[in-house]
Amino acid sequence: MTAKLKTSLFCLHCNKETSHTIIYRGRYLEEVKCNVCGNEIRIDREKLVETYTSDFIDRVLTKPHRLTKEMKQDLSQFLKSLPIRILTKPYRIAREIEDVLSEKEDKKQEKTRQEKRRIEEIKEKGKKDN
């Protein structure tokens, strides 16, 4: 799942605190963009996949321990939730992997960025002509 957050950060390009958009892909930071100057910092896709893969392996390896801990804390709730979790886990994992690997979303976002740049260029040209 891709999430967008708006916040104020110090922009190195503007040299002041400005509004920024932060984009997360799943749990991982993908991009930080200044809403004033348009300067953006993107996370390398290969590094994102590498980090996700490493994290995913850690989660798989620690799952038995986490389930045991959960079972000890509240056995009845654990047993109630187990059937649904077993049925939905493959879907949740597939959706998570799709979010991290999704090139379609990358292309869609890039197209939107290009369109916004074109609009800004047209506006700037219009200001210069006046």
KOLRO-738081 format. One record per residue (C-alpha): residue in one letter; z, x, y. Coordinates in nm, 3 decimals. Each point is the difference from the previous one (the first is absolute). Layout:
REM KOLRO-738081
+-----+---------+---------+---------+
| res |      pz |      px |      py |
+-----+---------+---------+---------+
|   A |       Z |       X |       Y |
...
+-----+---------+---------+---------+
This chain:
REM KOLRO-738081
+-----+---------+---------+---------+
| res |      pz |      px |      py |
+-----+---------+---------+---------+
|   M |   0.000 |   0.000 |   0.000 |
|   T |  -0.095 |   0.134 |   0.340 |
|   A |   0.258 |  -0.050 |   0.275 |
|   K |  -0.042 |   0.054 |   0.373 |
|   L |   0.292 |   0.067 |   0.232 |
|   K |   0.005 |   0.028 |   0.378 |
|   T |   0.247 |   0.242 |   0.156 |
|   S |   0.052 |   0.242 |   0.287 |
|   L |  -0.045 |   0.368 |  -0.079 |
|   F |  -0.060 |   0.315 |   0.201 |
|   C |  -0.375 |   0.067 |   0.013 |
|   L |  -0.094 |   0.368 |   0.014 |
|   H |  -0.336 |  -0.086 |   0.153 |
|   C |   0.138 |  -0.228 |   0.276 |
|   N |   0.309 |   0.222 |   0.035 |
|   K |   0.227 |  -0.304 |   0.030 |
|   E |   0.153 |  -0.280 |  -0.204 |
|   T |  -0.262 |  -0.267 |  -0.073 |
|   S |  -0.062 |  -0.294 |  -0.230 |
|   H |  -0.122 |   0.104 |  -0.347 |
|   T |  -0.122 |  -0.176 |  -0.312 |
|   I |   0.128 |   0.137 |  -0.330 |
|   I |  -0.184 |  -0.095 |  -0.319 |
|   Y |   0.161 |   0.021 |  -0.341 |
|   R |  -0.193 |  -0.026 |  -0.325 |
|   G |   0.256 |  -0.128 |  -0.247 |
|   R |   0.309 |   0.211 |   0.070 |
|   Y |  -0.196 |   0.293 |   0.140 |
|   L |  -0.087 |   0.089 |   0.355 |
|   E |  -0.376 |  -0.005 |   0.050 |
|   E |  -0.066 |   0.013 |   0.374 |
|   V |   0.170 |   0.019 |   0.340 |
|   K |  -0.211 |  -0.099 |   0.302 |
|   C |   0.076 |   0.004 |   0.371 |
|   N |  -0.092 |  -0.337 |   0.150 |
|   V |  -0.053 |   0.157 |   0.344 |
|   C |  -0.229 |   0.298 |  -0.062 |
|   G |  -0.118 |  -0.086 |  -0.353 |
|   N |   0.109 |   0.337 |  -0.143 |
|   E |   0.072 |  -0.043 |  -0.369 |
|   I |   0.156 |   0.201 |  -0.277 |
|   R |  -0.118 |  -0.089 |  -0.350 |
|   I |   0.148 |   0.106 |  -0.330 |
|   D |  -0.250 |   0.169 |  -0.232 |
|   R |  -0.103 |  -0.244 |  -0.274 |
|   E |   0.032 |   0.262 |  -0.276 |
|   K |   0.354 |   0.083 |   0.112 |
|   L |   0.085 |  -0.370 |   0.011 |
|   V |  -0.119 |  -0.047 |  -0.359 |
|   E |   0.175 |   0.321 |  -0.109 |
|   T |   0.328 |  -0.112 |   0.156 |
|   Y |  -0.033 |  -0.349 |  -0.144 |
|   T |  -0.073 |   0.137 |  -0.348 |
|   S |   0.303 |   0.227 |   0.009 |
|   D |   0.223 |  -0.281 |   0.124 |
|   F |  -0.138 |  -0.242 |  -0.259 |
|   I |   0.076 |   0.242 |  -0.285 |
|   D |   0.355 |   0.044 |   0.131 |
|   R |   0.045 |  -0.376 |   0.013 |
|   V |  -0.128 |  -0.042 |  -0.356 |
|   L |   0.232 |   0.274 |  -0.128 |
|   T |   0.307 |  -0.142 |   0.175 |
|   K |  -0.069 |  -0.365 |  -0.093 |
|   P |   0.215 |   0.002 |  -0.319 |
|   H |   0.297 |   0.131 |   0.197 |
|   R |  -0.047 |  -0.257 |   0.278 |
|   L |  -0.031 |  -0.284 |  -0.252 |
|   T |   0.314 |   0.113 |  -0.182 |
|   K |   0.191 |   0.014 |   0.328 |
|   E |  -0.123 |  -0.347 |   0.097 |
|   M |   0.092 |  -0.137 |  -0.342 |
|   K |   0.354 |   0.138 |   0.028 |
|   Q |   0.047 |  -0.145 |   0.348 |
|   D |  -0.099 |  -0.358 |  -0.083 |
|   L |  -0.115 |  -0.070 |  -0.355 |
|   S |  -0.063 |  -0.372 |   0.045 |
|   Q |  -0.219 |   0.046 |   0.310 |
|   F |  -0.181 |   0.286 |  -0.174 |
|   L |  -0.077 |  -0.218 |  -0.303 |
|   K |  -0.113 |  -0.291 |   0.219 |
|   S |  -0.242 |   0.214 |   0.199 |
|   L |  -0.138 |   0.208 |  -0.286 |
|   P |  -0.268 |  -0.239 |  -0.135 |
|   I |  -0.157 |  -0.055 |   0.343 |
|   R |   0.017 |   0.370 |   0.081 |
|   I |  -0.169 |   0.092 |  -0.328 |
|   L |  -0.282 |  -0.245 |   0.071 |
|   T |  -0.053 |   0.096 |   0.364 |
|   K |   0.049 |   0.378 |  -0.018 |
|   P |  -0.357 |   0.084 |  -0.113 |
|   Y |  -0.139 |  -0.206 |   0.289 |
|   R |   0.236 |   0.159 |   0.252 |
|   I |  -0.090 |   0.350 |  -0.118 |
|   A |  -0.372 |  -0.077 |   0.007 |
|   R |   0.028 |  -0.138 |   0.354 |
|   E |   0.199 |   0.304 |   0.113 |
|   I |  -0.254 |   0.243 |  -0.147 |
|   E |  -0.286 |  -0.198 |   0.152 |
|   D |   0.166 |   0.017 |   0.342 |
|   V |   0.036 |   0.376 |  -0.019 |
|   L |  -0.348 |   0.065 |  -0.136 |
|   S |  -0.186 |  -0.271 |   0.189 |
|   E |  -0.306 |   0.148 |   0.167 |
|   K |  -0.118 |  -0.345 |   0.103 |
|   E |   0.296 |  -0.034 |   0.236 |
|   D |  -0.068 |   0.349 |   0.138 |
|   K |  -0.363 |  -0.090 |   0.071 |
|   K |   0.100 |  -0.330 |   0.159 |
|   Q |   0.253 |   0.172 |   0.225 |
|   E |  -0.251 |   0.270 |   0.096 |
|   K |  -0.260 |  -0.264 |   0.089 |
|   T |   0.256 |  -0.181 |   0.217 |
|   R |   0.088 |   0.330 |   0.174 |
|   Q |  -0.368 |   0.073 |   0.063 |
|   E |  -0.053 |  -0.348 |   0.146 |
|   K |   0.301 |   0.042 |   0.230 |
|   R |  -0.131 |   0.339 |   0.114 |
|   R |  -0.341 |  -0.154 |   0.078 |
|   I |   0.164 |  -0.277 |   0.205 |
|   E |   0.207 |   0.257 |   0.191 |
|   E |  -0.313 |   0.208 |   0.066 |
|   I |  -0.182 |  -0.307 |   0.132 |
|   K |   0.298 |  -0.084 |   0.224 |
|   E |   0.014 |   0.357 |   0.131 |
|   K |  -0.375 |   0.001 |   0.066 |
|   G |   0.035 |  -0.332 |   0.184 |
|   K |   0.277 |   0.144 |   0.220 |
|   K |  -0.214 |   0.304 |   0.084 |
|   D |  -0.301 |  -0.217 |   0.086 |
|   N |   0.208 |  -0.210 |   0.246 |
+-----+---------+---------+---------+
